[in-house]
Every structure is written in structure tokens, then in C-alpha cells.
Amino acid sequence: MMGIPAASAAEVDQTRLLFSPSTLVVVVYFLVLLIVVVIQEASAFRSPTGLAWNKTTRGVTSSWCLFTAESNLWERLYESTGQRLLPAEEDMALTTSRINAVMGGPIIVANVGERRVAEDFEEETEHDDVHHFCFLVHGHRGRSRDLSYLHSAMTEAAGEHSNRNRNENAPSRDRRRRRHHVIVHNAVCNEHRTADGIEKGGNRLVEEIVQVIRKEMEAYYHVDTMATGLRDVTISLLGNSLGGVYARYAVAKLQDHDRCRCNKDDNHQPDGHHEFVLDHAYRVHYNVFCTTASPHLGVSRHTYVRIPRGLEMGVAHAMGSTGRDLFRLNQLLRDMALQPNFLEPLGNFRTRIAYANAYKTDFPVPVETAAFLTRRSRYPHHFRNDDKQLPHQHNNLIIATLHTPPQSTISSTDEINEDEEELVQMSNALDALGWRKVFVDFRGEIPWSVSMPFAKRNERMQSLRQRRVVESRDVVRAVSGDDHRTWTLPLGHNMICAFSRSRRSTRMNKGGQPLVDDLAKKLMNDILSWPDEPHGSLPKEL
């Protein structure tokens, strides 16, 4: 019997390699990637008419709805002051809204730099002013206008909150009243600059946060009022996708800024709250920290389809410094999750919230990294007592809300390899700060879905709910989609923030608008509840 020629044997080996399982996985990964990118890029195409249409679709009468360069609020402030606040960009789309709300009074939305007060606020009434800054941070290759729907929803939620307080808690004339000002700001410092690494992007965000607070406070107060003592300011951050990682880095570096110093005077600190002083004039308190679909554990071993490490390294280098950070080719993400200089500032916030897409509906940021879950972690997660009464539960958008209790000691894990051990340590260290995790299911909102007849949705989650307290590894098995018979094109990443860069993208992601409306209301309740315990905080008994 004649042997196979050498050339034929090589051809056989090449054929086997071509149709090997690993090769097919890579092909499927890049095929899905191509489809997702084409759809999202097509939907994000910017209309030449700008986004002034948002003013009518939301029904909000405020100037911040205009996003063209000509109506840029900071550019108008630059023209009046002669001071350049941020790097000039031809298509810069900065949006900043000031909401002045007296507890029991009306809400006013004013352009940045204007001083406006509530119209029915009696002059003889004694009051304190608190300025709440909320910074919205876009993601990879993003624009500030990507979060314009969230911006408008938060402004609307602030108005509803003010009107509700006026109707329910109208204070008497001789009662001391607290006047709240909410400034919602879309960060612009990383537009066109998301490829140079998390460190540089985070440092730019620090500079923007400091400049916005300084300039807005200086524009609001007259010079002769600055000697009356420290002014109370709170900061809240909402980061979408990569913006959540930028925000975590910025929080760690904010107190190290040249204009900031830690406050040694604890007389004004509510119990358990932390602060620092900016410009010797503003007492800055940590308020709410929130992320939506952010890769807290990076994306290595967390791709939509598991790909070889060698291919991960190739993709990482193609993405530049940011890719090397996210694929954990360096120690940055590990340090951000394990080192005290990163964890302590994040732990200073009154509440921390993480939104994640469940059931494989998010291509770039799967649920495991968005909610920092691992299959080897045993960290406890507690279901909320009012979980079944969450808004939009009837639409199956929010399938579960869980809390992780803060703790200093962490349970040991099973015998695992070194790389998995690092992920478990990162996951547990973040969980130990105490988080509210919200799991979202957009399968019913994404048009491209295939379901098997008689498929049951959320079956594992329903069984976990009966236990009330579960482990991280139980949660990841329930929401990862392994046991569900529904396949959906993974377009939930933009839907979770109601991505609204253009008319087309707004229409495509309109399924996420009810979730964002609900998120905005909860955020505003948490922000304006300062200095009390935040709404929905972890029950004391846990």
C-alpha cells in the first residue's frame, strides 16, 4: 500500500486546521463583530442638521437640547470671559444643564454661566445652597452627544423631583430650607481621543471635572460672597462602557489634583461620608457612582465568543494603548481593582451602581465583566426586598436587582489557575465596596431574535430569587445565557444607554428609553437625597 505523498499530507493538515473548532470560533466571532459594527456605525451616522430635534421629542423646553458647535454653551462662555476652558474641537458637543431647585420650590434650567434662582423663594427665608454636579462620560470612540437622551431624562427627572417635594413637603416661612442646584455635564475631553489608554483618558477627565466645577461655581456666585465659608458641592459620575473605567480612574486621581486637598475638618461631614476641598472654597462630597455596560474586569476572557490569547493580543495591539489596557496586557486594570489608592476613593461614594446586559445581548461588554462576576467567586449577592415592584418589570427589561454587602474579609475560592485567580480577586475586591447591580434583558426589544417554541425566560433567575441570597457564581450562570434557547443579535450595548448620537441611532435604540427614564429618576432621587442614606441602599440587616 502506497503512503500518502508529503504534499498531500500537508494539504490534509491545512484542511484540518481550517475546519478545526478553534478556527470556526474565530470566524464566528469576527462575523458577529462585523455585523454589529456595521449596524452600530450606520446608526451612529450624524445627521447634518444636528440634534436640535431632541428638544421636541422629549418635550423639554431648555437650550441644552442644541448640540451644534454654534450653540455650544462653553464656547459662548469663552466669548464672554476670554478664557479657554477645554481643548477646542470643531465638532465639540458639550452640554451642561443647571437645575436650580428649592426644596418645595420650582425648578429652573439655566445656561452655564448664568445666575438664576427659584422665583418663589422668599428673601427672608434662611437657606443653604448645595450644588450637585453629575458628569456623564461616553465610551470608546464616543461623543458627548451619545448620552443626550440620558441628559434630557435627568433634567426632566429633576423637575419632577422638585415639583413632588413642593407638593408633599412645602416648608413654612420660618423653616430653614436647602436650595439644590443640579448641574448635569456631558464630558467632552475624550472625544476623538479614546485610543491612547485609560490613564490618559482618566487624567483628562479629572481636569475637566475640576474646571467645570470651578468655572460653574465662579459664574454662579458673586466675588463678594466667596468669603462666607466653604460651599457644599457633591459629585456624581455616570460612565457608559469605557467611560465607566475612565470614571473609576478619575475618581482615584481627583484628590491628588493640585487644586484639591483632603479636608481635615470633620465637623461638617455626615457620618460615613468623605470629602475634599477644591480651591480652598468648595467642600466636595462623593455622592453617586454609576456605570452602564462598563468592562470593569477588562475584556480578556470576556469576549462574546472565547478566542485564543494570541488573537486577543493581536486585537489589543490593533486598538492601541486602550486595547492593551482592556485586554490586560499590563497591570492597570488589576491595580484599579486591587490597590487601595483606587478602591478607597471609589468606596467613598454614598452608593455605587452597575448596569449590565444579560443573556448575551452585549457584544463588546458581556455581563460577566459589566457586573464583575466570575464563575469561581462565592461573594454573596442579596436580592432586593422590593425587586418584584421595580418599574418596567412587566416589560422584562429589569430582570433582577441585587446588592453586594460591603465587607473587609472575603471567602476563599476553590483551586483555580493563576489567571482565573486574578479575576476572582478583582471581582471580590470590587464587590466588597458594596454595589447595587441591575441586570437588564433587551431580547424583547432587539428586532433580530430567534426563539425556540415553548422557551422559558429567566427560569434560573426565578429559582435563585427564592433563595434571596446567592453567590456570584450562581448569578453568572443564571444571566450568561448558557441555558436559554433564545439567540439575539447582540445590540444591547448601545440600547442600555439609549444611545442617541443621531436620529437613526435614537430610533434603533428606543427600546432602551424606558430603562434610561427609570435610571434617571433613580439617580436623581439618590443625588438629591444627600446627605441622607441613598434611595435603595443596602438594608442594614444585610
Secondary structure, DSSP 8 states (H G I E B T S, - for coil): -----HHHHHHHHHHHHHTSHHHHHHHHHHHHHHHHHHHHHHHT---TTTTTTHHHHHT---GGG--SGGG-HHHHHHHHH----S---TT----EEEEEEETTS-EEEE-TT-----TT--TTS-EEEEEEEEEEE--TT--GGGGHHHHHHHHHHHHHHHHHHHHH----TTS-EEEEEEEEEE--TTTT--SS-HHHHHHHHHHHHHHHHHHHHHHHS-GGGGGG--EEEEEEEEEETHHHHHHHHHHHHHTTSTTEEE----TT--TT--EEEETTTEEEEEEEEEEES--TT-STT-SSS---HHHHHHHHHHT-HHHHHHTTSSSHHHHHHH-HHHHHHHHTSSEEEEEEE-TT-BSSS-HHHHTT--TT---EEEE-TTGGG-TTGGGTSEEEEEEE---S------S--HHHHHHHHHHHHHHTT-EEEEEE--TTTSS-EEE-TT--SSHHHHHHHTTSEEEHHHHHHHHS-TT--EEE-SBHHHHTTT--SSHHHHHHTGGGHHHHHHHHHHHHHHHHTTTS--TT---TT-
